[in-house]
Amino acid sequence: MNRSEMEKIFYDGIAPGEMCNPKKKDYRETLKLFNVLEQEFRALLTPEQIQMLDDFKEYRGKMATFENEEHFVHGMALGIRMTSEAFVMGRCEDDI
């Protein structure tokens, strides 16, 4: 797969570390509750249903990665446009 420069930054650079390690206390508490609820839910399921749940979680994780990648690319592009506009506007003011 030929990845763009933005994809290389997303997968190999800034975003993954921040995506995998949220610092907020609310995140950690919610994750604990999620894990407890999932274990209670799994105890009620048949092996086939557990496999379906695992498949669902895997595909949901992949979808979240695709969505995060798009948000990252759009955010970077917006930041680059804003930065370049600031430089262009600054140069125009110098010409006045």
Secondary structure as the mmCIF struct_conf table of DSSP 4:
data_model
#
loop_
_struct_conf.conf_type_id
_struct_conf.id
_struct_conf.beg_label_comp_id
_struct_conf.beg_label_asym_id
_struct_conf.beg_label_seq_id
_struct_conf.end_label_comp_id
_struct_conf.end_label_asym_id
_struct_conf.end_label_seq_id
HELX_RH_AL_P HELX_RH_AL_P1 GLU A 5 ASP A 12
BEND BEND1 GLY A 13 ILE A 14
HELX_RH_AL_P HELX_RH_AL_P2 ALA A 15 CYS A 20
HELX_RH_AL_P HELX_RH_AL_P3 LYS A 25 ALA A 43
TURN_TY1_P TURN_TY1_P1 LEU A 44 LEU A 44
BEND BEND2 LEU A 45 LEU A 45
HELX_RH_AL_P HELX_RH_AL_P4 PRO A 47 ASP A 95
#
